[in-house]
Amino acid sequence: MPVEVTTLLIAFATIFFAELGDKTQLMVISLSTKYRKLDVFVGAILGFILVNGVTIFIGTSLSEFTPDFVIFIGGIIFIIFGIVTILSKSNNVEEEKIENQEEKKGIGLISSFSLVFLAELGDKTQIASLILAITYKAFLEVFLSVILSLSAVTIIGILVGRSMKQYIRPKPLRILSGCLFIILGVLTILL
């Protein structure tokens, strides 16, 4: 089965922009101010792989039995995510909890894994991964795109770290992400 470049690009862009400025990226930024950057990266990616890998596997498996109206509903969900993302206020509760913790050696990887894993459960990127898997019926392409985009956003968050933390403005990222979700939702419905 040839690799569909369109599937790769759509899945990458969808998840990349959905995760930019999201609570998980803010957690990664905060974690990278307290723990070794490699520990934060590995822990976050392992959390993403576990949550999204299982989700994409389930979505791909169900895609053979999923009627077309479910894809229509997926498009509606994308539009709703877009509207909610644009209208939502940032919730930095997780970030504040992390900032109040004392740094302890050796727990950066475990902290990053567990926080990312828990933050991603039921998150819009997990649901978007499920919808992408059902829509494109391509486990490998969707999985690689999702993990690569989450890795890119994680690297950006780690590089930003403590020195750039005060310059991140989540609102423009939320608006961009929301608009992209709405566009993707409309395209999912129309195509």
C-alpha positions as CSV (number, residue, x, y, z in Angstrom):
1,M,0.0,0.0,0.0
2,P,1.6,3.3,-1.1
3,V,2.0,6.1,1.4
4,E,-0.6,8.8,0.9
5,V,1.2,12.2,1.1
6,T,-2.0,14.1,1.4
7,T,-3.0,12.0,4.4
8,L,0.4,12.6,6.0
9,L,0.2,16.4,5.4
10,I,-3.4,16.8,6.6
11,A,-2.9,14.7,9.7
12,F,0.4,16.5,10.5
13,A,-1.0,20.0,10.1
14,T,-4.3,19.2,12.0
15,I,-2.5,17.8,15.0
16,F,0.4,20.4,14.9
17,F,-1.9,23.4,15.0
18,A,-4.3,21.8,17.5
19,E,-1.5,21.2,19.9
20,L,0.3,24.6,19.6
21,G,-0.6,26.6,22.7
22,D,-2.6,23.7,24.1
23,K,-2.3,22.8,27.8
24,T,0.0,19.9,27.0
25,Q,2.5,22.2,25.2
26,L,2.3,24.6,28.1
27,M,3.0,21.7,30.5
28,V,6.0,20.7,28.3
29,I,7.3,24.3,28.5
30,S,6.9,24.3,32.3
31,L,8.4,20.8,32.7
32,S,11.4,21.8,30.6
33,T,12.2,24.6,33.1
34,K,12.5,22.0,35.9
35,Y,13.8,18.8,34.4
36,R,16.4,17.7,31.8
37,K,15.1,18.5,28.4
38,L,15.8,14.9,27.1
39,D,13.8,13.4,30.0
40,V,10.9,15.8,29.2
41,F,11.0,15.0,25.5
42,V,11.2,11.2,25.9
43,G,8.5,11.2,28.6
44,A,6.1,13.4,26.6
45,I,6.6,11.4,23.4
46,L,6.0,8.1,25.2
47,G,2.8,9.5,26.6
48,F,1.7,10.7,23.2
49,I,2.6,7.3,21.6
50,L,0.6,5.4,24.1
51,V,-2.5,7.5,24.1
52,N,-2.6,8.3,20.3
53,G,-1.3,4.9,19.2
54,V,-4.1,3.1,20.8
55,T,-6.6,5.7,19.6
56,I,-5.4,5.5,16.0
57,F,-5.4,1.7,16.1
58,I,-9.0,1.7,17.3
59,G,-10.0,4.3,14.7
60,T,-8.4,2.4,11.9
61,S,-9.9,-0.9,13.0
62,L,-13.4,0.7,13.3
63,S,-13.1,2.4,9.9
64,E,-14.1,-0.7,8.0
65,F,-17.4,-0.8,9.9
66,T,-18.1,2.9,10.2
67,P,-20.9,4.3,8.1
68,D,-20.2,7.5,6.1
69,F,-22.4,9.6,8.5
70,V,-19.8,9.1,11.2
71,I,-17.3,11.0,9.0
72,F,-19.9,13.7,8.7
73,I,-20.2,13.8,12.5
74,G,-16.4,13.9,12.7
75,G,-16.5,17.1,10.5
76,I,-19.1,18.6,12.8
77,I,-16.9,17.7,15.8
78,F,-13.9,19.5,14.1
79,I,-16.1,22.6,13.6
80,I,-17.2,22.5,17.2
81,F,-13.6,22.1,18.4
82,G,-12.7,25.1,16.3
83,I,-15.4,27.3,17.8
84,V,-14.7,26.1,21.3
85,T,-10.9,26.6,20.8
86,I,-11.4,30.2,19.6
87,L,-13.8,31.1,22.4
88,S,-12.1,29.3,25.2
89,K,-9.9,30.9,27.9
90,S,-6.6,29.3,28.7
91,N,-6.6,26.9,31.6
92,N,-3.2,26.9,33.3
93,V,-4.1,24.8,36.3
94,E,-1.8,22.0,35.3
95,E,1.0,24.5,34.6
96,E,0.6,26.1,38.0
97,K,0.8,22.7,39.7
98,I,4.0,21.9,37.9
99,E,5.6,25.3,38.8
100,N,4.8,24.7,42.5
101,Q,6.6,21.4,42.6
102,E,10.2,21.2,43.7
103,E,12.7,19.8,41.2
104,K,13.6,16.3,42.1
105,K,16.4,14.4,40.2
106,G,15.4,11.4,38.2
107,I,11.6,12.1,37.9
108,G,11.5,14.3,34.8
109,L,10.8,11.4,32.5
110,I,8.2,9.9,34.7
111,S,6.6,13.3,35.4
112,S,6.5,14.2,31.7
113,F,5.1,10.8,30.7
114,S,2.3,10.7,33.3
115,L,1.3,14.4,32.9
116,V,1.2,14.2,29.1
117,F,-0.6,10.9,29.2
118,L,-3.3,12.2,31.5
119,A,-3.6,15.5,29.7
120,E,-4.1,13.8,26.4
121,L,-6.9,11.5,27.5
122,G,-10.0,12.9,25.9
123,D,-8.1,15.9,24.6
124,K,-9.0,17.4,21.2
125,T,-5.8,16.0,19.7
126,Q,-6.8,12.5,20.8
127,I,-10.3,12.8,19.3
128,A,-8.8,14.4,16.2
129,S,-6.5,11.4,15.8
130,L,-9.4,9.1,16.1
131,I,-11.4,11.0,13.4
132,L,-8.3,11.1,11.1
133,A,-7.8,7.4,11.5
134,I,-11.5,6.6,10.7
135,T,-11.5,9.1,7.8
136,Y,-8.3,7.9,6.1
137,K,-8.2,4.3,7.1
138,A,-4.4,4.4,7.2
139,F,-2.9,3.5,10.6
140,L,0.8,4.0,9.6
141,E,0.3,7.3,7.8
142,V,-1.9,8.8,10.5
143,F,0.2,7.4,13.4
144,L,3.5,8.7,11.9
145,S,2.0,12.1,11.1
146,V,0.5,12.5,14.6
147,I,3.6,11.5,16.4
148,L,5.9,13.6,14.2
149,S,3.6,16.7,14.7
150,L,3.4,16.1,18.4
151,S,7.2,15.7,18.5
152,A,7.7,19.0,16.6
153,V,5.4,20.8,19.0
154,T,7.1,19.2,22.0
155,I,10.5,20.3,20.7
156,I,9.2,23.8,20.2
157,G,7.9,23.8,23.8
158,I,11.2,22.5,25.2
159,L,13.3,25.0,23.2
160,V,11.0,27.8,24.4
161,G,11.6,26.7,28.0
162,R,12.0,29.2,30.9
163,S,13.7,32.0,28.9
164,M,10.9,32.5,26.4
165,K,7.9,31.5,28.6
166,Q,6.8,35.0,29.3
167,Y,6.6,35.8,25.5
168,I,4.2,33.0,24.6
169,R,0.7,34.3,23.9
170,P,-1.7,31.4,23.7
171,K,-4.6,33.5,22.3
172,P,-3.3,33.9,18.7
173,L,-2.3,30.2,18.7
174,R,-5.8,29.3,19.9
175,I,-7.5,31.4,17.2
176,L,-5.3,29.9,14.4
177,S,-5.9,26.4,15.7
178,G,-9.6,27.0,15.9
179,C,-9.8,28.4,12.4
180,L,-7.9,25.4,11.1
181,F,-10.3,23.0,12.9
182,I,-13.3,24.8,11.3
183,I,-11.7,24.6,7.8
184,L,-10.9,20.9,8.3
185,G,-14.4,20.2,9.6
186,V,-16.0,21.9,6.5
187,L,-13.6,20.0,4.2
188,T,-14.3,16.7,6.0
189,I,-18.1,17.2,5.5
190,L,-17.8,18.4,1.8
191,L,-15.3,15.7,0.6
